[in-house]
Amino acid sequence: MGIPIHFHPSAYPERLRQDWLESHQRRVVPAHCLYESTGQAQRWLAYARAWAPIHRGRDYQQLYERAYDLAWQTIGNAPFDYVGYGCGDGLKDANFFGSMPSPGQLETLRLMDISASLLIEAYQRLQSLKPEAWVVNLASMSDGLFQRSETPQRPLLLSCLGMLPTLGHRHLLPFLTGQLRPGDLLLLSANLSPSSNPTGRQHILTQYDNEPAMQWYAGYLIELGLPRDGFSCRATTQDLEGVEGGFRIQVMAHLKKELSLSLSGARINWAVDDSVDLFRSERWTSNGLRILFQTHGLQCLEALESEDQEEGLYLLQVADG
């Protein structure tokens, strides 16, 4: 039996081609490109399993378990809809539903990611709940996740675990706020930094500057046609303007060989010594992130943060008024 996969308009080929073309002409790799292909999805999984917080120790796993319990306490036994926004391979969503108090209360389950390969894994993990699997370009969505009627209806739990760092607060927080109605819940994870001083930043940087990470970044350029000795990658940090203590991890690829590509009649030429913006991920201090929530009209119902202050999970809703 096949797996039904739906495609959101943001993931239609013509939209993805245009996004790819415009970004690569500016020597910027869109975030979704690092996850789309089967090879990149597997390289990302290898990196995530080695370095993602939920895989790094029992303390992090307990943090997620506590967040799931708080979400279920807030939902109670009422029927609800669920969207896993950027679900990846569905591991976190499956762990969440593993403690569902009343199996009959879930009405609809939608799983969304840019990678069809990862979506298949997520679907297989959660197939007993009869999910819908949607390929979406998470970085370019400006409309709704799906149509919701204007009449009162079931509350929505929108789970967004792992997307905020790479999509960035300027794009993602306004978008998520726009999806929520009074009574809906947002379960959001964020990568934190206990300090924004140089020593603290260097410690965080090692999580993005390691062999599995570099294989993941480099895999995309190799799939484009660059030989492995045709470029070098370097990870650095930069301040986030207007965000208290926030900074961005940025990975740039320095080209040692030229690359010429053709797409839909347009040509992309990257020259020797060009620098390509390959990867970006944001970090925030706990206080700086909470200020951002308030700025975007989000009220924090519950906040759980790891002892090392590097991972946070937040249960949010739109603020009154």
C-alpha positions as CSV (number, residue, x, y, z in Angstrom):
1,M,0.0,0.0,0.0
2,G,1.4,3.4,-1.0
3,I,1.7,6.5,1.2
4,P,-0.3,9.5,0.2
5,I,1.8,12.6,0.0
6,H,0.2,16.1,-0.5
7,F,2.0,19.1,-2.0
8,H,1.3,22.6,-0.7
9,P,1.5,25.3,-3.4
10,S,4.7,26.5,-1.8
11,A,6.3,23.2,-2.8
12,Y,5.1,23.2,-6.4
13,P,8.1,22.8,-8.8
14,E,7.7,26.2,-10.4
15,R,7.8,27.9,-7.0
16,L,10.8,25.9,-5.8
17,R,12.6,26.5,-9.1
18,Q,12.1,30.3,-8.8
19,D,13.2,30.4,-5.2
20,W,16.2,28.3,-6.0
21,L,17.2,30.5,-9.0
22,E,16.8,33.8,-7.2
23,S,18.7,32.6,-4.2
24,H,21.6,31.0,-6.0
25,Q,22.1,34.1,-8.1
26,R,22.7,35.9,-4.8
27,R,25.0,33.0,-3.7
28,V,22.7,32.1,-0.9
29,V,21.5,28.5,-0.4
30,P,17.8,28.4,0.8
31,A,17.4,26.5,4.0
32,H,15.2,23.9,2.5
33,C,17.9,22.8,0.0
34,L,19.9,21.2,2.8
35,Y,17.0,18.8,3.6
36,E,15.2,18.0,0.3
37,S,17.1,15.2,-1.4
38,T,17.2,11.7,0.0
39,G,21.0,12.0,0.5
40,Q,20.7,15.3,2.3
41,A,17.9,14.0,4.5
42,Q,20.1,11.1,5.6
43,R,23.1,13.3,6.2
44,W,21.0,15.6,8.3
45,L,19.6,12.6,10.3
46,A,23.2,11.5,11.0
47,Y,24.2,14.9,12.2
48,A,21.0,15.4,14.3
49,R,21.4,12.0,16.0
50,A,24.9,12.9,16.9
51,W,24.3,16.5,18.0
52,A,20.6,17.4,18.4
53,P,19.7,18.0,22.1
54,I,17.0,15.3,22.2
55,H,19.6,12.7,21.3
56,R,22.4,14.0,23.6
57,G,21.2,12.8,26.9
58,R,18.5,11.8,29.3
59,D,18.2,15.4,30.7
60,Y,17.1,16.7,27.3
61,Q,14.7,13.8,26.8
62,Q,13.1,14.5,30.1
63,L,12.8,18.2,29.1
64,Y,10.7,17.2,26.1
65,E,8.7,14.6,28.2
66,R,7.8,17.4,30.7
67,A,6.8,19.7,27.9
68,Y,4.5,17.1,26.4
69,D,2.9,16.4,29.7
70,L,2.2,20.1,30.2
71,A,0.7,20.3,26.7
72,W,-1.6,17.3,27.5
73,Q,-2.6,18.9,30.8
74,T,-3.6,22.1,29.0
75,I,-5.5,20.2,26.3
76,G,-7.3,17.9,28.8
77,N,-9.6,15.4,27.2
78,A,-11.1,17.8,24.6
79,P,-10.9,17.0,20.9
80,F,-8.3,18.9,19.0
81,D,-6.4,19.2,15.7
82,Y,-2.6,18.8,15.4
83,V,-0.1,20.2,12.9
84,G,3.6,19.1,13.1
85,Y,5.3,22.0,11.3
86,G,8.7,20.9,10.2
87,C,8.2,17.4,11.6
88,G,11.4,15.9,10.1
89,D,11.3,12.1,10.6
90,G,8.4,12.4,13.1
91,L,10.3,11.2,16.2
92,K,9.3,14.1,18.4
93,D,5.7,13.9,17.2
94,A,5.6,10.2,17.9
95,N,7.0,10.7,21.4
96,F,4.3,13.3,22.0
97,F,1.4,11.1,21.0
98,G,2.9,8.2,23.0
99,S,1.4,9.8,26.1
100,M,-1.9,10.8,24.7
101,P,-4.5,10.3,27.5
102,S,-7.5,9.7,25.2
103,P,-6.8,8.2,21.7
104,G,-10.2,9.3,20.4
105,Q,-9.6,13.0,21.0
106,L,-7.3,13.6,18.1
107,E,-9.4,14.7,15.1
108,T,-6.9,15.5,12.4
109,L,-3.1,15.1,12.2
110,R,-1.1,16.9,9.6
111,L,2.6,16.4,9.2
112,M,4.6,19.1,7.2
113,D,8.1,19.2,6.0
114,I,10.1,20.1,2.9
115,S,11.6,16.6,2.5
116,A,9.4,13.9,1.1
117,S,11.9,11.3,2.3
118,L,11.6,12.5,5.9
119,L,7.8,12.8,5.6
120,I,7.6,9.1,4.6
121,E,9.5,8.2,7.8
122,A,7.2,10.4,9.9
123,Y,4.1,8.9,8.3
124,Q,5.3,5.4,9.0
125,R,5.9,6.3,12.6
126,L,2.5,7.7,13.0
127,Q,0.4,5.8,10.5
128,S,-1.9,4.3,13.2
129,L,-3.2,7.9,13.8
130,K,-4.0,8.3,10.0
131,P,-2.0,11.4,9.4
132,E,-1.9,13.7,6.3
133,A,1.6,14.2,5.0
134,W,2.3,17.6,3.4
135,V,5.4,18.7,1.5
136,V,5.7,22.4,2.1
137,N,8.5,25.0,1.6
138,L,8.6,26.2,5.1
139,A,10.9,29.1,4.4
140,S,8.6,30.8,1.9
141,M,5.1,30.2,3.3
142,S,3.1,33.4,3.8
143,D,-0.4,32.0,3.7
144,G,-2.2,29.6,6.0
145,L,-1.1,26.1,6.7
146,F,-4.6,25.0,5.7
147,Q,-8.1,26.5,5.5
148,R,-10.0,26.9,8.8
149,S,-13.6,27.9,8.9
150,E,-14.7,31.2,10.4
151,T,-17.2,29.4,12.7
152,P,-16.0,28.1,16.2
153,Q,-14.2,24.9,15.9
154,R,-11.8,22.5,17.7
155,P,-8.6,24.1,19.1
156,L,-5.4,23.5,17.2
157,L,-2.1,22.4,18.7
158,L,0.7,23.6,16.4
159,S,3.9,21.9,17.1
160,C,7.1,23.6,15.8
161,L,10.1,21.7,17.1
162,G,13.4,22.6,15.6
163,M,12.4,25.2,12.9
164,L,12.9,28.5,14.7
165,P,16.7,28.5,14.6
166,T,17.1,27.9,10.9
167,L,14.1,29.9,9.6
168,G,14.7,32.8,12.0
169,H,12.5,34.8,14.2
170,R,11.8,37.5,11.7
171,H,10.0,35.0,9.3
172,L,8.7,32.3,11.6
173,L,7.3,34.1,14.7
174,P,4.9,36.4,12.7
175,F,3.9,33.5,10.6
176,L,3.1,31.2,13.5
177,T,1.2,33.9,15.3
178,G,-0.9,34.4,12.2
179,Q,-2.0,30.7,12.3
180,L,-3.3,30.8,15.9
181,R,-6.8,31.7,17.2
182,P,-7.8,32.2,20.8
183,G,-7.8,28.8,22.5
184,D,-5.1,27.4,20.1
185,L,-1.7,26.3,21.5
186,L,1.8,26.5,20.0
187,L,4.5,24.1,21.3
188,L,7.8,25.7,20.2
189,S,11.4,24.7,20.7
190,A,14.4,27.1,20.6
191,N,18.1,26.8,20.7
192,L,19.4,29.0,23.6
193,S,22.7,30.3,24.6
194,P,23.5,30.8,28.3
195,S,25.8,33.6,27.4
196,S,26.6,35.8,24.4
197,N,30.2,36.4,25.3
198,P,33.0,35.0,23.0
199,T,33.7,31.9,25.2
200,G,30.0,31.0,25.3
201,R,29.7,31.5,21.5
202,Q,32.7,29.3,20.8
203,H,31.2,26.5,22.8
204,I,27.9,26.8,20.9
205,L,29.8,27.0,17.6
206,T,31.4,23.5,18.1
207,Q,27.9,22.0,17.7
208,Y,27.8,23.3,14.1
209,D,31.5,23.0,13.3
210,N,32.1,19.2,13.5
211,E,32.5,16.3,11.0
212,P,28.8,15.2,10.7
213,A,27.7,18.8,10.3
214,M,30.4,19.6,7.7
215,Q,29.4,16.4,5.8
216,W,25.8,17.6,5.8
217,Y,26.6,21.2,4.5
218,A,29.1,19.9,2.0
219,G,26.7,17.2,0.7
220,Y,24.6,19.9,-1.0
221,L,27.4,21.5,-2.9
222,I,28.7,18.1,-4.0
223,E,25.3,17.2,-5.3
224,L,25.3,20.5,-7.3
225,G,28.5,19.3,-9.0
226,L,31.4,20.8,-7.0
227,P,34.2,18.3,-6.2
228,R,35.0,17.9,-2.5
229,D,38.3,19.7,-2.9
230,G,36.5,22.5,-4.8
231,F,35.5,24.5,-1.7
232,S,36.1,24.9,2.0
233,C,33.5,25.7,4.7
234,R,33.9,27.9,7.7
235,A,31.5,28.5,10.6
236,T,31.4,31.8,12.4
237,T,29.0,33.8,14.6
238,Q,27.4,37.2,14.1
239,D,25.2,39.5,16.3
240,L,21.5,39.5,15.8
241,E,20.5,43.1,15.4
242,G,17.9,44.3,17.9
243,V,17.8,41.0,19.9
244,E,19.2,41.0,23.4
245,G,22.1,38.6,23.5
246,G,21.1,36.9,20.3
247,F,23.6,35.8,17.6
248,R,23.6,33.8,14.4
249,I,25.8,30.8,13.4
250,Q,26.7,31.2,9.8
251,V,28.5,28.7,7.5
252,M,30.1,30.1,4.4
253,A,31.6,28.1,1.6
254,H,34.7,29.5,-0.1
255,L,35.0,28.3,-3.7
256,K,38.3,27.0,-5.0
257,K,36.8,26.0,-8.4
258,E,34.1,27.6,-10.5
259,L,30.6,26.1,-11.0
260,S,28.2,26.8,-13.8
261,L,24.6,25.6,-13.6
262,S,21.6,26.0,-15.9
263,L,18.0,25.9,-14.7
264,S,14.9,26.7,-16.8
265,G,17.0,28.6,-19.4
266,A,18.8,30.7,-16.8
267,R,22.5,30.2,-15.9
268,I,24.1,30.4,-12.5
269,N,27.9,31.1,-12.5
270,W,29.9,30.9,-9.3
271,A,33.5,31.9,-9.7
272,V,36.8,31.0,-8.0
273,D,37.0,32.9,-4.7
274,D,33.2,33.5,-4.5
275,S,31.7,32.9,-1.0
276,V,28.4,31.1,-0.8
277,D,26.1,31.6,2.2
278,L,25.4,27.9,3.0
279,F,23.7,27.7,6.4
280,R,22.3,29.9,9.1
281,S,21.0,29.2,12.6
282,E,19.9,31.6,15.4
283,R,20.6,31.5,19.2
284,W,18.9,33.6,21.8
285,T,19.3,34.2,25.5
286,S,16.3,33.1,27.6
287,N,15.3,36.7,28.3
288,G,15.9,37.9,24.8
289,L,13.6,35.2,23.4
290,R,10.8,36.0,25.8
291,I,10.9,39.6,24.8
292,L,10.6,38.4,21.2
293,F,7.5,36.4,22.1
294,Q,5.9,39.5,23.6
295,T,6.8,41.6,20.6
296,H,5.0,39.1,18.3
297,G,1.9,38.9,20.4
298,L,2.6,35.5,22.0
299,Q,1.8,34.8,25.6
300,C,4.0,32.1,27.3
301,L,1.9,29.7,29.4
302,E,4.8,27.4,30.3
303,A,8.6,27.6,29.8
304,L,10.9,24.7,30.2
305,E,14.7,25.2,29.8
306,S,17.5,22.8,30.2
307,E,20.0,23.1,33.0
308,D,22.8,24.1,30.7
309,Q,20.5,26.8,29.2
310,E,21.0,25.6,25.7
311,E,17.5,24.3,24.9
312,G,14.1,25.7,25.6
313,L,10.5,24.4,25.1
314,Y,7.6,26.9,25.3
315,L,3.9,26.4,25.4
316,L,2.4,29.6,23.9
317,Q,-0.9,31.1,22.8
318,V,-1.9,34.4,21.2
319,A,-2.0,37.2,23.8
320,D,-5.3,38.6,24.9
321,G,-6.2,41.9,23.3
